[in-house]
Each structure stands twice: as C-alpha cells, then as structure tokens.
C-alpha cells in the first residue's frame, strides 16, 4: 500500500543510508568512549542534556549507565539534567531557559566529569551554554549533533555529527551511537575492576 506522500520503505532506506554514512564516525565514537571510560574508571560522573527528543535520549542513556546495559555491575554515575523539574523551573524562572543546563553544570560538574550535549541543530542555546560552562570547569564535552554541528561543535572535545539534516534520522543515530558508548564503557569499566 502506502501513499505517494509517505512510504514506509523509503523511511527504512533513508535510515539505512544515514546509518551507513555514520560509520565514518568510528574514530570519533572510539574517542568519545575513551573519554567516558576514563571518567567512569576514575569515579567521575557523566552529565547529559538536551531538549525534546534529545532530552529523552539523554534520559535513556543515563538510565543505561545507572541501571545496566548488557552486563551485571554496580550502578555507574550519570545524570540527565532535565529530570530535576524543581531545578529546571526555578532556573528558568530566575535566570531564563537558556541557563537551565549551564547552572546545573556549574552546581554538579567537576573536573574529570564528562558532559554529553545533544542537539540536532547544534545550536540550542541552553545546550551550547552548558558545553561552554563544562569546559570552563575542566570537564570533557561530547557533542551529539546533525550534519552541521553548529556552535556546539566549537565547544566539544569530540563532536558526533550525524551526516543528515533530518531530525528524526539524526535522533535515531544518536541512540544507536549512545548504545555503542554504553556497551563499550560498560565493558571497559568492568575490565578495569578485574
């Protein structure tokens, strides 16, 4: 069936094309995994932030580290910054929405921590400000964006820029790569405990 305007097969094809093109990010994924492994092995914390679907992805990934991904282990420290609604609404009310993540990075972030900042455009002001604040505090920043990494790329130690301008395809690859980072860091953390 399907219609001229929408074909399921076309969406799958587009997804697969973006997935294949994203394989070119292998070196950046490995570097991001190294930063995250070092953070966790040294007892530091992963902070994550994003808006909308990217907030959902941030929360999803934080849950994988705190809970478990594929193996039994102790919980690993990861915080999705949008989940504390009292802090988010107070900061938005008192300082403006552009500061909701940066203020929390200032409060919770320490040298050796890693911020994973997700924005498909690369230009979400509150995410860019969080990345800037993280760098000022000696944290490493992993940016996850679309093909035009935007301003976030300037503040990222590693920028995982998905080669697509379609928001849905970018977010799909963010969660695929996020799962890779969970699996790699979980294995590396467990090996470091042996």
C-alpha positions in Angstrom: 0.0 0.0 0.0 1.5 3.3 1.0 0.8 6.7 -0.4 2.7 8.9 -2.8 3.4 11.3 0.1 4.7 8.6 2.6 6.2 5.2 2.0 7.5 3.0 4.9 10.1 1.5 2.6 11.5 5.0 1.9 11.9 5.7 5.6 13.8 2.5 6.2 16.0 3.2 3.2 16.8 6.7 4.4 17.5 5.3 7.9 19.9 2.7 6.5 21.6 5.3 4.3 22.3 7.5 7.3 23.4 4.6 9.3 25.9 3.6 6.6 27.2 7.1 6.3 27.5 7.4 10.1 30.1 4.5 10.1 32.6 7.2 9.1 32.3 8.4 12.7 34.1 5.3 14.0 37.2 7.2 15.2 35.1 9.9 17.0 33.0 7.2 18.6 36.1 5.5 19.9 37.5 8.8 21.2 34.1 9.5 23.0 34.2 6.0 24.5 37.8 6.7 25.8 36.7 9.9 27.5 33.7 8.2 29.1 35.7 5.2 30.2 38.3 7.5 31.8 35.5 9.4 33.6 33.8 6.3 35.0 37.0 4.4 35.9 38.2 7.5 37.9 34.9 7.7 39.8 33.6 10.8 38.0 30.1 11.5 36.6 28.5 11.7 33.2 26.1 14.6 32.8 23.7 14.7 29.9 21.5 17.4 28.4 19.2 18.0 25.5 15.7 19.3 24.6 12.6 17.4 23.5 13.6 14.2 21.8 17.2 14.8 22.7 16.2 15.1 26.4 14.5 11.7 26.1 17.7 10.3 24.6 19.8 11.9 27.4 17.5 10.3 30.0 17.5 7.0 28.2 21.3 6.8 28.2 21.7 8.0 31.8 19.3 5.1 32.8 21.5 2.6 30.9 24.6 3.6 32.9 22.9 3.9 36.3 20.9 0.7 35.8 22.7 -1.7 33.5 23.2 -2.1 29.8 24.2 -5.7 28.9 26.1 -6.9 32.0 25.6 -7.1 35.7 27.7 -4.5 37.5 27.3 -1.7 40.1 25.4 1.4 39.0 27.6 4.0 37.2 27.1 7.7 37.8 25.1 9.5 35.1 22.6 12.3 35.4 20.2 13.7 32.8 20.0 17.4 33.8 16.4 18.0 32.7 14.9 15.4 35.1 15.1 17.7 38.2 11.9 19.7 37.4 12.3 21.9 40.5 15.8 23.0 39.5 14.8 23.4 35.8 11.7 25.5 36.6 13.5 27.6 39.2 16.4 28.3 37.0 14.2 29.1 34.0 12.1 31.4 36.1 15.0 33.2 37.8 17.6 33.2 35.0 15.8 32.2 31.8 15.6 28.9 29.9 19.0 29.5 28.2 20.6 28.8 31.6 18.8 25.7 32.8 21.6 23.3 31.9 24.6 25.6 32.5 23.6 26.4 36.0 23.3 22.7 36.8 26.7 22.0 35.2 28.1 24.7 37.5 26.5 23.1 40.5 27.2 19.4 39.8 30.1 19.3 37.3 33.7 18.7 38.4 37.0 18.4 36.6 37.1 14.8 35.1 33.4 14.6 34.5 32.0 14.4 31.0 29.1 16.3 29.6 27.2 14.7 26.7 25.3 17.5 25.0 22.6 16.6 22.4 21.1 19.0 19.9 20.3 18.0 16.4 20.9 21.6 15.1 24.0 22.1 17.2 22.7 25.5 18.1 20.3 25.0 21.1 21.3 27.9 23.2 20.9 26.2 26.6 22.9 23.2 25.4 25.7 25.3 23.9 25.9 27.3 27.2 26.1 24.1 29.2 29.0 22.9 27.0 30.8 26.2 27.4 30.4 26.1 31.2 31.6 22.5 31.3 34.8 23.4 29.5 35.4 26.3 31.9 35.1 23.7 34.8 37.6 21.3 33.3 35.1 18.8 32.0 35.3 17.0 28.7 32.4 17.6 26.3 31.0 15.1 23.8 28.6 16.9 21.4 25.9 14.9 19.5 24.5 16.9 16.6 23.3 16.7 13.0 25.5 17.2 9.9 26.0 20.9 10.6 27.5 20.6 14.1 26.6 24.3 14.7 28.1 26.2 17.7 28.2 23.1 19.9 31.0 21.7 17.7 33.2 24.7 18.8 32.7 23.7 22.5 33.1 19.9 22.0 36.2 17.8 22.5 34.5 15.2 20.4 31.6 16.0 18.1 29.5 13.2 16.8 27.9 15.0 13.9 25.4 12.6 12.2 25.5 13.1 8.4 21.9 14.1 8.0 19.7 17.2 8.3 16.6 15.2 9.0 15.9 15.5 12.8 14.3 12.0 13.0 17.3 10.3 11.3 19.8 12.2 13.5 18.0 11.2 16.7 17.8 7.6 15.6 21.6 7.6 15.1 22.2 9.4 18.4 20.5 6.5 20.3 22.4 3.8 18.2 25.7 5.5 18.9 24.6 6.1 22.5 24.0 2.4 22.9 27.5 1.7 21.5 29.0 4.1 24.0 27.1 2.3 26.8 28.3 -1.1 25.7 32.0 0.0 25.2 32.2 1.9 28.5 30.4 -0.9 30.5 32.9 -3.5 29.2 35.9 -1.2 29.8 34.8 -0.3 33.2 34.2 -3.9 34.2 37.7 -4.9 32.8 39.3 -2.1 34.8 37.8 -3.6 38.0 39.3 -7.0 37.4 
